[in-house]
């Protein structure tokens, strides 16, 4: 791959080993399509979702691409009364990322991050490298060296 994303540069800077993938020359849009064109297990490929709580705080959730975020479980995991998905138009100003290219690494500021407990079933997880068309794969242990996160069951 000739192009490095900011996420890859941050992983390099922290000396975190990772694999990277590109699906730039495909028609893949959804996470399930991306997993398919890259021949990856969709349970191991995670999407990054940004939410807003009733308190006004923002939370990042990483869940398998084939799953949906359970907002009740998400709110409970975050210790909030209720949580809803962030509106698409608010994503770029808040995180610096666009829809489809949002990574838990390298946002404008750090938000509490919760990864679905199912991530523990794998040695590594795959997620956006911060730009549409690019993904990175690393272990939870290595990911914990660059961002803080908790593991909770937040899908059905």
C-alpha positions in Angstrom: 0.0 0.0 0.0 1.4 3.3 -1.0 -0.8 5.5 1.1 -0.6 5.7 4.9 -3.5 7.2 6.9 -3.1 9.3 10.0 -4.2 6.3 12.0 -1.4 4.2 10.5 1.1 6.9 11.3 -0.1 7.1 14.9 0.2 3.3 15.2 3.8 3.5 13.8 4.7 6.3 16.2 3.6 4.2 19.1 5.5 1.2 17.7 2.2 -0.8 17.5 2.3 -3.7 15.1 -0.7 -3.9 12.7 -1.8 -5.2 9.4 -3.4 -2.9 6.9 -5.9 -3.5 4.1 -7.3 -1.4 1.2 -10.6 -1.9 -0.5 -10.2 1.4 -2.4 -10.8 -0.1 -5.8 -14.0 -2.0 -4.9 -17.6 -1.1 -4.7 -17.8 -2.0 -1.0 -19.7 0.5 1.1 -21.1 -1.3 4.1 -18.9 -3.0 6.7 -20.3 -6.4 5.7 -19.4 -5.7 2.0 -15.9 -4.6 3.1 -15.4 -7.8 5.2 -16.6 -9.8 2.2 -14.3 -8.1 -0.4 -11.3 -8.4 1.9 -12.3 -12.0 2.7 -12.5 -11.3 6.4 -14.8 -12.7 9.2 -17.5 -10.1 9.7 -17.6 -10.9 13.4 -13.9 -9.7 13.6 -14.4 -6.5 11.5 -15.7 -3.7 13.7 -17.4 -0.5 12.8 -17.0 2.7 14.9 -20.2 4.5 16.0 -20.5 7.8 17.7 -23.3 8.5 20.0 -24.7 11.3 22.1 -26.1 10.7 25.6 -28.9 12.6 27.3 -26.2 14.2 29.5 -24.7 15.7 26.3 -21.5 13.6 26.5 -20.4 11.7 23.4 -19.4 8.0 23.4 -17.6 5.8 20.8 -18.8 2.3 20.3 -17.0 -0.4 18.3 -19.2 -3.3 17.3 -19.0 -6.1 14.7 -20.1 -4.8 11.3 -23.0 -7.3 11.0 -24.5 -6.2 14.3 -26.6 -3.3 15.5 -25.8 -1.2 18.6 -28.4 -1.9 21.3 -29.0 1.6 22.6 -30.3 0.4 26.0 -27.2 -1.8 26.5 -25.0 1.1 25.3 -26.5 3.6 27.7 -26.1 1.1 30.6 -22.5 0.4 29.7 -21.8 4.2 29.6 -23.7 4.8 32.8 -26.2 7.1 31.0 -30.0 7.3 31.1 -30.2 7.2 27.3 -28.0 7.3 24.2 -28.8 8.0 20.6 -26.7 7.9 17.4 -24.9 11.1 16.5 -26.4 12.9 13.5 -24.2 12.4 10.3 -23.7 16.1 9.8 -22.2 16.4 13.3 -19.6 13.7 12.7 -16.9 15.6 10.9 -16.9 18.7 13.1 -16.9 16.6 16.2 -14.4 13.8 15.3 -12.5 15.0 12.2 -13.8 11.9 10.4 -16.5 11.4 7.8 -19.2 8.7 7.7 -17.6 5.4 6.6 -14.1 6.4 7.6 -14.4 6.9 11.3 -11.7 5.3 13.5 -11.4 5.2 17.3 -7.8 6.4 16.9 -7.0 10.0 16.0 -10.3 11.8 16.7 -10.1 15.5 17.4 -10.5 14.7 21.1 -10.8 11.5 23.0 -14.2 10.2 23.9 -15.1 7.3 26.2 -14.7 4.2 24.0 -16.6 1.0 24.5 -15.9 -2.1 22.4 -18.3 -5.0 22.2 -17.3 -7.8 24.4 -17.2 -10.2 21.4 -13.9 -8.6 20.4 -12.3 -10.9 23.1 -13.1 -13.9 20.8 -10.4 -12.9 18.5 -6.6 -12.4 18.7 -7.0 -9.2 16.6 -9.8 -7.0 15.4 -10.1 -5.0 12.2 -11.5 -1.5 12.0 -11.3 1.7 9.9 -7.9 3.3 9.4 -9.6 6.7 9.4 -10.2 7.0 5.7 -12.7 5.3 3.4 -11.0 2.4 1.6 -8.5 1.6 4.4 -8.6 -0.7 7.4 -6.1 -1.8 10.1 -5.9 -4.9 12.2 -4.4 -5.1 15.6 -4.8 -6.8 19.0 -6.9 -5.3 21.8 -3.7 -5.3 23.9 -1.9 -3.2 21.3 -5.0 -1.0 20.8 -5.0 -0.3 24.6 -1.6 1.3 24.2 -3.0 4.1 22.1 -6.6 4.5 23.4 -8.4 3.7 26.6 -11.5 1.5 26.2 -13.8 -0.8 28.1 -15.4 -4.0 27.0 -19.2 -4.5 27.4 -21.9 -6.4 25.6 -23.6 -3.6 23.6 -25.2 -5.6 20.8 -28.0 -8.2 20.8 
